[in-house]
Amino acid sequence: MDKAEKEAIRDVLAGNRDAYRVLMDRHFGTVTRIAFRITGNEADAEEAAQEAFLRAYNKLPSFRQDSAFSTWITRIVMNTAINLVERRNRDLSYQGPRIADEPTPADHTVRVAGNQASPEGELLNREATSLRQAAMAQLTPMERTAFTLRHMEDIPMAEIAIALNVTTNSAKQAVFRAVSKLRQSLMPIAGGIR
Amino acid sequence: MKHLSEEDLIAYQLHESSSEAAISGHLERCSECADLSEAIAETLRVFSAEPVPQPDLEYNWQRLRGNLSVLTPQRRSPFEFLRRPWAWPALGVATAALILLAVFSLQTHRPHPARPNYAINGHGPLTTQPIDSALANHLDSAERLLTEVNNSPGPLDDVTRQQAHDLLLKNANYVQRARDSGDIADAVVLEHFGRVLTTLDNEPQTPHSTWRLRLEMNTSGLLLDIRILRQNDDISQGVAQ
């Protein structure tokens, strides 16, 4: 952890909450990306990232600075994102993002994709995205987290295991199961490759 | 030819396999496993290009800031040192040392048994225990000397002063003996008497020296204490008889 982050933490602990902005500027992007990998949508990713930063802030007095803040906040956001996915799965009344002309994150509204791509290309993109999302929806929260963090974020397996509170071998098995399930989901489109 | 499992090939594609060279060699020879490996690679490619939206940092900061309370510095716990690696061995050694010290103290310093006392004349308690005859004689001499001091109109004569000088050494012995036996009441009265004797033995005689001694050393009160000590002695002797 560099000097600027240590100073920011010291200032926050001394009562200056605006000093927390330093840590947010540096890590909010990465944290939101990880949350997006786990939750699969922008609104939930930002909510998980917000919750992770709030939890980290409240636990900052007990944060032992022998590890990096980035490692610590990554672990927190993994847990908050997984919890959010599980909560969404339980909550049958949850509605996904709605379409609006002027979207705002607070209202959970999104705009339909722009018209830069051709109509055919846009259609194919949307179909591919939809297929990917359907395949990912088949995974358990742990499989999805382990797979996306290992494959998309290139986070070491040991670190993923710590964040998920499982052994490294269990985390590996979760990734292997995820890849196998995703391949099975894509088999009809891919022409039945094995 | 024995084929590789799907798990082995997934590990190979994710670079998590411990035998990449062997698997690579097998894939060159086995088309069936090579097809499966390529299908896995294709799956990974499909799921590796998903774009990630960029969050609005300012909006998120303002939203978060409203939920942040002002933190106050956390007071260090008095037991914080127990987290350090040397704390528990040091604590064990210190505890053992304290136990040894306590045992040693009990063996070398046994307290004197407490005795019931009566408080009189503002000088602390006096004993009801019988006293020996030598001490009784000493108290008798002390009473006579103090009677002389309290009633003499002028300076004391040489005989009385010599008597004070003789009693001084004896009194010191009785004070020590009273202390050793734990008889605090006797010790307090005799120490008071010792200060009177020391004054008589050392200070020059003047027309007002005896009067001043009576006033400063409260010799009347001391005489009363000594009479009570003697009375206690007489009662104890009577009970014993």
Interface residues (C-beta under 8 A of the other chain):
Chain A: V12 L13 A14 G15 R17 D18 Y20 R21 M24 D25 F28 G29 T32 R33 F36 R37 E42 A45 E46 A49 Q50 F53 L54 Y57 N58 L60 P61 S62 P105 A128 T129 R132 A135 M136 F147 R150 H151 M152 M157 K172 V175 F176 V179 S180 L182 R183 L186 A190 I193 R194
Chain B: E6 E7 I10 A11 Q13 L14 E16 D35 L36 A39 I40 E42 T43 L44 V46 F47 S48 E50 V52 P53 Q54 P55 D56 L57 Y59 N60 W61 R63 L64 R65 N67 L68 S69 V70 L71 T72 P73 Q74
